[in-house]
Amino acid sequence: MLHDPPFTAKSLAERWSVDESQVRKLCRAGSLRHFRVGTLIRIPVEAVAEFEAGAPSGERRSPEGRPHPK
């Protein structure tokens, strides 16, 4: 069974159009599930889906967890 490869902090930052440091901050704060390979951060695809789905229906949230401006 093949799995989607995990995101890097950089690839997730590109997906969300934010600075890579914002993704690292979410990981550090424990808001975004991740794992490390040595010093490298990897974020499972499922963790990204969970985070993105965490906003109430119809409300977009920024990666910082605040409501996203419309």
Secondary structure, 3 states (H helix, E strand, C coil): CCCCCCEEHHHHHHHHCCCHHHHHHHHHHCCCCCEEECCEEEECHHHHHHHHHCCCCCCCECCCCCECCC
